[in-house]
Amino acid sequence: MCDAIIYDDGTNVGIGTVTPAAKLHVAGNLQIDGDFRPGGNPGTPGYILVSQGAGTVPQWQDPFAVIPVYGTNVQSAQLNTILTHTSPGAWQDILTITFTPKHSAVFVFASFSARLTDNSGLAQTGQAIVIGRITVNGTQVARAAAIITDFDYDDVSGWSMVTSGEVAFAGVPVSVTPGSSVTIKLQWDIYVSWATSPWRVEINPTSATGDHAVLTIFD
């Protein structure tokens, strides 16, 4: 048996022990009935005690606010109108998202499909390369490409071969600053190896061809 229920050796305090090995040393089980909060203030169930720095009373806070859970700040955008490109060597915006992240790293998912057409949107004979990239505040963080091919022959048999090029990014990790606004873009450029004039490369989500462009940020 301990001689004292609470013992203070000048450095450490012991409860049930006269040889406390830490600032507070409890020998035996610890049971708390009721609130255990700074100043005795009632708190919200499920909150956690968070340090506010040396010399400051810790506070009970929502754990989802202190340590944000991924998936609570998902950002997404999609293209709903036709977009055309006729200037090889020039990056153009497809989709832009500006938001305030909760984490120090977010994950970018994006894809788009494009076709080689004439000035009215009909398939055009030729071959092109479509390039996509992800930028964060103007800095490129990922890049990919696809080939578009179109060969038509309809004078006799009416056959044709058309390939829609698709560029995709899956879970690209991006470093950001929590609480600071960031702009993430999906951009594209083209290179036409050869094509019958007139031509253009287009993304047309409104057509029956199923073109699309989507940008999603998982935060």
C-alpha positions as CSV (number, residue, x, y, z in Angstrom):
1,M,0.0,0.0,0.0
2,C,1.1,3.5,-0.8
3,D,1.5,5.9,2.2
4,A,-0.1,8.8,0.3
5,I,-3.0,8.8,-2.2
6,I,-1.4,11.8,-4.1
7,Y,2.4,12.3,-3.8
8,D,4.4,15.3,-5.1
9,D,8.2,14.8,-5.2
10,G,8.8,18.4,-6.5
11,T,9.0,17.4,-10.1
12,N,6.4,14.7,-10.7
13,V,3.1,13.9,-9.2
14,G,2.0,10.4,-8.4
15,I,-1.4,9.0,-7.7
16,G,-1.2,5.7,-5.9
17,T,2.6,5.8,-6.0
18,V,5.4,7.6,-4.1
19,T,7.9,7.2,-7.0
20,P,6.2,8.9,-9.9
21,A,8.1,8.4,-13.2
22,A,6.4,11.2,-15.2
23,K,4.8,14.6,-14.7
24,L,1.6,12.7,-13.8
25,H,2.0,9.0,-12.9
26,V,-1.2,7.0,-12.1
27,A,-0.6,3.6,-10.5
28,G,-3.7,1.7,-11.4
29,N,-6.8,2.2,-13.7
30,L,-8.0,5.6,-14.7
31,Q,-11.7,6.3,-14.8
32,I,-13.4,9.5,-15.8
33,D,-17.1,10.2,-15.4
34,G,-18.3,13.3,-17.1
35,D,-16.5,16.0,-19.2
36,F,-12.7,16.1,-19.2
37,R,-12.2,19.5,-20.9
38,P,-10.1,22.6,-20.3
39,G,-11.9,24.8,-17.8
40,G,-14.6,22.3,-17.3
41,N,-16.4,23.6,-20.5
42,P,-18.7,21.1,-22.1
43,G,-17.8,20.0,-25.6
44,T,-19.2,18.2,-28.6
45,P,-19.0,14.4,-28.6
46,G,-16.4,13.2,-31.1
47,Y,-14.2,16.3,-30.7
48,I,-10.4,15.9,-30.1
49,L,-8.1,17.9,-27.8
50,V,-5.8,20.0,-30.0
51,S,-2.7,21.9,-28.8
52,Q,-2.7,25.6,-29.4
53,G,1.0,26.1,-28.6
54,A,3.1,26.5,-25.5
55,G,1.5,28.5,-22.7
56,T,-2.0,28.3,-24.3
57,V,-4.9,26.2,-23.1
58,P,-5.6,23.3,-25.6
59,Q,-9.0,23.4,-27.3
60,W,-11.5,20.7,-28.3
61,Q,-12.0,20.8,-32.0
62,D,-13.8,18.9,-34.8
63,P,-11.3,16.3,-36.0
64,F,-12.6,16.7,-39.6
65,A,-11.5,20.4,-39.4
66,V,-8.2,19.7,-37.7
67,I,-7.3,16.7,-39.9
68,P,-9.4,17.0,-43.1
69,V,-10.5,13.7,-44.6
70,Y,-9.9,13.1,-48.3
71,G,-13.1,13.3,-50.3
72,T,-14.8,16.2,-48.5
73,N,-13.5,18.8,-50.9
74,V,-13.8,17.2,-54.4
75,Q,-13.8,19.6,-57.3
76,S,-15.0,18.7,-60.8
77,A,-15.7,20.4,-64.1
78,Q,-16.6,19.2,-67.6
79,L,-16.8,20.7,-71.0
80,N,-20.3,21.2,-72.4
81,T,-19.6,23.2,-75.6
82,I,-17.5,22.6,-78.7
83,L,-13.8,23.5,-78.5
84,T,-11.6,23.7,-81.6
85,H,-7.8,24.0,-82.1
86,T,-6.1,25.1,-85.3
87,S,-2.8,26.4,-84.1
88,P,-0.1,23.8,-83.6
89,G,2.4,24.7,-80.9
90,A,0.0,26.8,-78.8
91,W,-1.3,25.6,-75.5
92,Q,-5.0,26.3,-75.0
93,D,-7.2,25.9,-71.9
94,I,-9.9,23.2,-71.9
95,L,-11.0,23.4,-68.2
96,T,-9.9,25.4,-65.2
97,I,-10.7,24.9,-61.5
98,T,-9.7,27.4,-58.8
99,F,-10.3,26.3,-55.2
100,T,-8.8,26.3,-51.7
101,P,-7.4,22.9,-50.8
102,K,-7.5,21.2,-47.3
103,H,-4.5,19.0,-47.8
104,S,-0.9,19.5,-48.7
105,A,-1.4,17.1,-51.6
106,V,-4.3,16.6,-53.9
107,F,-4.9,14.1,-56.8
108,V,-5.9,15.2,-60.3
109,F,-7.9,13.0,-62.6
110,A,-8.6,14.3,-66.2
111,S,-9.4,13.1,-69.7
112,F,-10.5,14.4,-73.0
113,S,-11.1,13.0,-76.5
114,A,-10.6,14.9,-79.8
115,R,-11.1,14.3,-83.5
116,L,-9.7,15.6,-86.8
117,T,-12.5,17.3,-88.7
118,D,-13.1,19.8,-91.5
119,N,-14.5,23.3,-90.8
120,S,-18.0,22.0,-90.4
121,G,-17.1,19.2,-87.9
122,L,-17.2,16.3,-90.4
123,A,-14.4,13.8,-90.3
124,Q,-11.4,14.9,-92.3
125,T,-8.6,12.8,-93.9
126,G,-5.3,13.0,-92.1
127,Q,-3.3,12.2,-89.0
128,A,-2.6,14.4,-85.9
129,I,-1.2,14.1,-82.4
130,V,-3.2,15.7,-79.6
131,I,-1.3,16.6,-76.4
132,G,-2.7,17.3,-73.0
133,R,-1.1,18.6,-69.8
134,I,-2.0,19.5,-66.2
135,T,-0.8,22.8,-64.8
136,V,-0.8,24.1,-61.2
137,N,-0.6,27.9,-60.9
138,G,0.9,27.9,-64.4
139,T,3.5,25.2,-63.8
140,Q,3.2,21.9,-65.8
141,V,3.0,18.8,-63.6
142,A,1.9,16.1,-66.0
143,R,1.8,15.6,-69.8
144,A,0.4,12.9,-72.2
145,A,-0.5,12.5,-75.8
146,A,-2.6,10.5,-78.3
147,I,-2.7,9.9,-82.0
148,I,-5.7,10.8,-84.2
149,T,-6.2,9.1,-87.5
150,D,-8.8,9.5,-90.2
151,F,-8.9,7.8,-93.6
152,D,-12.0,8.2,-95.7
153,Y,-13.0,6.5,-99.0
154,D,-16.6,6.7,-99.9
155,D,-16.7,7.0,-103.7
156,V,-17.5,3.3,-104.2
157,S,-18.0,1.4,-101.0
158,G,-18.6,4.2,-98.5
159,W,-16.2,2.9,-95.9
160,S,-14.1,5.1,-93.6
161,M,-11.8,4.7,-90.6
162,V,-11.8,7.3,-87.9
163,T,-9.8,7.2,-84.7
164,S,-10.7,9.5,-81.8
165,G,-7.6,10.3,-79.7
166,E,-8.1,10.2,-75.9
167,V,-5.7,11.7,-73.4
168,A,-6.1,10.7,-69.8
169,F,-4.5,11.4,-66.4
170,A,-5.2,9.1,-63.4
171,G,-4.5,10.3,-59.9
172,V,-1.6,12.7,-60.6
173,P,-0.3,13.8,-57.1
174,V,0.0,17.6,-56.8
175,S,1.7,19.4,-53.9
176,V,-0.3,22.5,-52.7
177,T,-0.6,24.7,-49.6
178,P,-3.6,24.0,-47.4
179,G,-5.8,27.1,-47.1
180,S,-4.2,28.9,-50.0
181,S,-6.1,29.3,-53.3
182,V,-4.7,27.2,-56.2
183,T,-5.6,27.1,-59.9
184,I,-5.4,23.8,-61.8
185,K,-5.9,23.6,-65.5
186,L,-6.4,21.0,-68.2
187,Q,-4.8,22.3,-71.4
188,W,-4.2,20.9,-74.9
189,D,-2.0,21.4,-78.0
190,I,-1.9,19.7,-81.4
191,Y,0.6,18.6,-84.0
192,V,-0.8,17.8,-87.5
193,S,1.5,15.5,-89.5
194,W,-0.7,15.8,-92.6
195,A,-4.4,16.6,-93.3
196,T,-6.6,17.5,-96.2
197,S,-7.6,21.1,-96.1
198,P,-9.6,22.5,-94.5
199,W,-9.0,20.9,-91.2
200,R,-9.3,21.5,-87.4
201,V,-9.0,19.4,-84.3
202,E,-12.1,19.5,-82.1
203,I,-13.7,18.3,-78.9
204,N,-17.4,18.3,-79.3
205,P,-19.4,17.0,-76.3
206,T,-22.6,18.0,-78.0
207,S,-22.1,15.6,-81.0
208,A,-23.1,11.9,-81.3
209,T,-19.4,10.9,-81.5
210,G,-19.1,11.0,-77.7
211,D,-16.4,13.5,-77.3
212,H,-15.7,14.6,-73.7
213,A,-13.5,16.6,-71.4
214,V,-13.5,16.2,-67.6
215,L,-11.3,17.6,-64.8
216,T,-11.6,16.2,-61.3
217,I,-9.5,17.1,-58.2
218,F,-9.7,14.8,-55.2
219,D,-8.9,16.7,-52.0
